[in-house]
Amino acid sequence: MRFVVTGGSGFIGSALVRYLVGEAGHAVLNLDKLTYAADPSALAVVAGHPHYAFRALDILDRAGVEAALAEFRPDGVFHLAAETHVDRSIADPDVFVETNVLGTQRLLSACSRYLAGGGAPEGFRFLHISTDEVFGELPADPAALFTEDSPYDPRSPYSASKAASDHLVRAWVNTYGFPALITNCSNNYGPFQHAEKLIPLTITRALAGQPLPVYGKGEQIRDWLYVEDHVRGLDEVMRRGQPGRSYNIGGHNERRNIDVVRAICAILDRIRPPAPSAGFASHADLISFVTDRPGHDFRYAIDAGRMRAELGWTPATAFDAGLEATVRWYAARLTGAAA
């Protein structure tokens, strides 16, 4: 099959491209404007593959997207291009509205024209990848989980922009009969993630002997999903999901932020113990609690029952194993030595 992936040079997008081309045997056109969060090295393994193509393109450029669709003639579009960092959205919300809201609208319009023009293969689908943050926050009660029917309650400029894009996709389904699906995922982690996010930030700063900032007391709870599990779930939704429906993709790995940071420190103490001259006996000594960010949601947790019941998907990677692999990958990349 032939797929367009928007934002295919980002963290999740590049993992999806590697999977689609390298494992599933599909052809992929990656549309990415290469912002600060893009990492072309994440696609080195497929860069010369005959089934992979790249085009530097902003999804706000509707004419450019229309031309790319007409030329490549994809069977489906995976839409991942987005601004995603909550702290950046608090400091500068404008770019989040432009990319996540207006960009999604222009992409939907371009895909609608592609369908109307008769060039799209039969069974064309559009998969919009979103976040669990659109649902707001959960209490500490383990029985409380986000489902596909949970009401939207976004609490940051980032999550509000993603919620708006979700609503636009549903509007296209209901108004135009557009063949779209939505996924809402929990916190992803794994190789090639930008260092602004919690896990790679902690690893990179710990290896450099720098303070490890933790918001508040680090008691916020997140459900962690290994990125390779996530992209396999996206493939299942694209191929076998029901257009018009949404699917929650979660890792079933709830952890407090402080516990994640301490677990990273414990792994590093074992595989990269501090030198006697480092000034600290354990990487955990570098933990520094800082003022909590505004509107910080307390807990996210996903009920992925629909993925399991309808598509047979469950996450395959336990958090401890995934975190160990991730820490070792970053340690090897940053130090140039095998981990």
C-alpha positions in Angstrom: 0.0 0.0 0.0 1.0 3.7 -0.3 0.8 6.1 2.6 1.5 9.7 3.2 2.8 10.5 6.7 2.8 14.1 7.8 5.4 14.9 10.4 7.3 11.8 9.4 10.6 13.2 10.6 9.4 13.7 14.2 9.6 11.2 17.0 6.4 9.1 16.5 6.3 9.9 12.8 9.8 8.5 12.1 9.0 5.4 14.1 5.9 4.9 12.0 7.8 5.5 8.7 10.5 3.0 9.8 7.8 0.4 10.6 5.7 1.0 7.4 8.7 0.8 5.1 11.1 -1.5 6.9 8.7 -4.0 8.4 5.3 -3.8 6.7 6.7 -3.3 3.2 4.6 -0.3 2.3 5.6 2.8 0.2 5.7 6.1 2.2 5.9 9.7 1.3 7.0 11.8 4.3 5.7 15.4 4.3 7.6 17.4 7.0 8.6 21.0 7.2 11.6 20.0 9.5 11.1 22.1 12.6 13.4 22.0 15.6 11.8 18.7 16.7 12.6 16.8 13.5 15.5 14.4 13.4 16.4 13.2 9.9 18.9 10.7 11.4 15.9 8.8 12.7 15.1 7.9 9.1 18.7 6.9 8.1 17.7 3.2 7.9 15.1 3.9 5.2 16.5 7.0 3.5 17.8 5.1 0.5 14.9 2.6 0.3 13.1 2.6 -3.0 9.7 2.7 -1.2 10.6 5.9 0.8 10.3 9.5 -0.4 10.6 12.8 1.4 9.2 16.2 0.6 9.9 19.3 2.7 6.4 20.7 3.0 4.3 22.6 5.6 0.8 21.3 5.9 -0.4 24.9 5.9 0.6 24.9 2.2 -2.7 23.4 0.9 -1.7 23.7 -2.8 1.6 21.9 -2.1 -0.2 19.1 -0.2 -2.7 18.8 -3.0 0.1 18.4 -5.6 1.8 15.8 -3.4 -1.3 13.8 -3.0 -2.1 13.9 -6.8 1.4 12.8 -7.6 1.8 10.1 -5.0 -1.8 8.8 -5.0 -1.8 7.3 -1.4 -4.2 4.7 -0.1 -4.2 6.6 3.2 -2.8 9.6 5.2 -1.4 9.3 8.7 -1.6 12.8 10.1 1.1 13.4 12.8 2.4 16.8 12.0 1.9 18.9 15.1 3.4 21.1 17.8 3.4 19.0 20.9 5.3 20.5 23.9 3.1 21.8 26.6 5.7 24.2 28.0 6.2 25.8 24.5 2.4 26.1 24.1 2.2 28.1 27.3 5.0 30.4 26.2 3.9 30.8 22.6 0.4 29.5 21.8 0.1 31.1 18.4 2.2 28.5 16.5 0.1 25.7 18.1 -3.1 27.1 16.8 -1.6 27.7 13.4 -0.1 24.2 13.0 -2.5 22.0 14.9 -5.8 23.7 14.1 -5.4 25.6 10.8 -2.9 23.1 9.5 -5.3 20.2 10.1 -8.1 22.1 8.4 -6.0 22.7 5.3 -4.9 19.1 5.2 -8.5 17.9 5.5 -9.5 20.2 2.7 -6.6 19.0 0.5 -7.5 15.4 1.1 -11.2 16.1 0.4 -10.2 17.6 -3.0 -8.0 14.6 -3.6 -11.0 12.3 -3.1 -13.4 14.5 -5.1 -11.0 14.5 -8.0 -11.3 10.8 -8.5 -7.6 10.0 -8.2 -7.8 8.4 -4.8 -7.7 4.5 -4.6 -10.9 2.9 -3.4 -11.0 2.6 0.4 -8.8 5.7 1.0 -8.6 6.6 4.8 -7.3 9.5 6.9 -6.0 8.7 10.3 -5.6 11.7 12.7 -3.2 11.0 15.6 -4.1 12.9 18.7 -3.4 12.8 22.5 -5.1 11.7 25.7 -4.5 15.3 27.0 -7.7 16.5 25.2 -9.7 14.7 28.0 -8.2 16.8 30.8 -7.1 15.2 34.0 -8.1 12.2 36.1 -8.3 11.7 39.9 -5.9 9.3 41.6 -8.6 6.5 41.6 -7.1 3.7 39.4 -10.6 2.8 38.2 -10.9 6.2 36.5 -9.7 5.9 32.9 -10.1 7.8 29.7 -12.4 6.0 27.2 -13.3 7.1 23.7 -16.5 8.5 25.1 -14.8 10.7 27.8 -15.8 14.4 27.5 -13.2 16.8 26.2 -11.7 19.1 28.8 -8.4 20.4 27.5 -6.4 22.5 30.0 -3.4 23.8 28.2 -3.0 25.7 24.9 -1.4 22.5 23.4 -4.3 20.2 24.4 -6.8 22.8 23.4 -5.3 23.0 19.9 -5.3 19.2 19.6 -8.9 19.0 20.8 -9.9 21.6 18.2 -8.2 19.5 15.5 -10.1 16.4 16.7 -13.3 18.3 16.4 -12.5 19.4 12.9 -11.8 15.8 11.8 -15.2 14.7 13.3 -16.9 17.6 11.5 -15.4 16.4 8.2 -16.8 12.9 8.9 -20.2 14.1 9.8 -20.6 16.9 7.2 -18.8 15.5 4.2 -18.8 11.7 4.9 -15.0 11.9 5.0 -13.4 8.5 5.7 -11.4 9.6 8.8 -10.4 7.9 12.1 -8.9 9.3 15.2 -6.5 7.8 17.8 -5.8 9.3 21.2 -2.6 8.0 22.7 -0.9 8.2 26.1 2.7 9.4 26.7 5.1 7.9 24.2 8.8 7.2 24.9 11.7 5.5 23.1 14.7 6.3 20.9 14.9 9.5 18.9 12.6 11.5 21.1 13.5 15.2 21.4 15.3 16.1 24.6 12.7 18.5 25.7 10.4 15.6 26.9 10.8 14.1 30.4 12.5 10.8 29.7 15.2 12.0 27.2 15.6 15.3 29.2 16.4 13.3 32.3 18.8 10.9 30.5 20.7 13.6 28.7 21.1 15.9 31.8 22.0 13.0 34.1 24.8 11.9 31.7 26.0 15.5 31.6 26.0 15.7 35.4 23.4 18.5 35.4 20.4 19.1 37.7 17.4 17.0 36.9 14.3 19.3 37.1 11.1 17.8 38.4 7.9 19.8 38.5 6.3 20.2 41.9 6.9 17.0 43.9 6.8 14.8 40.8 3.6 13.2 41.8 1.8 13.6 38.5 0.9 10.3 37.0 1.3 9.3 33.3 0.5 6.2 31.3 3.6 5.3 29.3 3.5 3.8 25.8 6.6 2.5 24.0 6.7 4.2 20.6 7.1 0.9 18.6 3.9 -0.5 20.2 2.1 2.7 19.3 3.0 2.6 15.6 1.9 -1.0 15.3 -1.4 0.1 16.8 -1.7 3.0 14.3 -1.1 0.5 11.4 -4.0 -1.7 12.8 -6.3 1.3 13.0 -5.5 2.4 9.5 -6.0 -1.0 8.0 -8.9 -2.4 10.1 -10.5 0.4 12.1 -14.0 1.6 11.4 -14.0 5.0 9.7 -15.8 7.6 11.9 -14.6 5.9 15.1 -11.9 6.9 17.5 -9.5 4.5 19.3 -7.6 5.0 22.5 -4.0 3.6 22.5 -2.4 3.2 25.9 0.5 1.4 27.4 -1.1 0.2 30.7 2.1 1.5 32.4 1.1 4.2 35.0 4.0 5.8 36.8 4.5 9.0 38.8 7.0 11.4 37.2 9.3 11.2 40.2 9.4 7.4 39.9 10.2 7.5 36.2 13.1 9.9 37.0 14.4 7.7 39.8 14.2 4.6 37.6 16.3 6.3 34.9 18.8 7.3 37.6 19.0 3.7 38.8 19.6 2.3 35.3 22.4 4.9 34.7 24.0 4.2 38.1 24.3 0.6 36.9 25.4 1.1 33.3 27.2 4.5 33.6 28.1 4.8 37.3 29.3 8.3 38.3 33.1 8.9 38.3 34.6 9.5 41.8 35.3 13.0 40.7 31.7 13.7 39.6 30.7 15.2 42.9 27.7 12.9 43.3 27.4 9.3 44.4 24.2 8.5 42.5 22.5 10.2 39.5 19.4 10.6 41.8 21.4 13.1 43.8 20.9 15.4 40.8 17.1 15.6 41.2 15.9 19.1 41.7 12.3 20.0 42.5 11.2 23.1 40.7 8.0 25.3 40.6 5.2 23.4 39.0 4.0 24.6 35.6 0.7 26.4 35.3 -2.4 24.1 34.9 -0.3 20.9 35.2 -2.7 17.9 34.9 -2.5 15.4 37.7 -3.1 12.1 36.0 -3.7 10.6 32.5 -4.6 6.9 32.0 -6.1 5.2 29.0 -8.6 2.4 28.6 -7.5 0.7 25.4 -10.3 -1.9 25.5 -11.6 -1.0 22.1 -8.2 -1.5 20.5 -8.1 -5.0 22.1 -11.7 -6.0 21.4 -12.0 -4.7 17.8 -8.4 -4.9 16.5 -6.7 -7.4 18.8 -4.0 -4.9 19.7 -2.3 -4.8 23.1 1.0 -3.2 24.0 3.9 -5.7 23.9 6.5 -3.8 25.9 6.6 -3.7 29.7 7.7 -0.3 31.0 10.8 -1.5 32.8 12.1 -3.3 29.7 11.2 -0.3 27.4 12.8 2.2 29.7 16.0 0.1 30.0 16.2 -0.1 26.2 15.6 3.6 25.9 18.2 4.6 28.5 20.8 2.3 26.9 20.0 3.8 23.4 20.5 7.4 24.6 23.6 6.5 26.6 25.2 4.9 23.6 24.3 7.8 21.3 25.5 10.5 23.7 28.7 8.8 24.9 29.7 7.0 21.7 30.1 3.8 23.7 28.0 0.6 23.7 25.5 0.6 26.6 
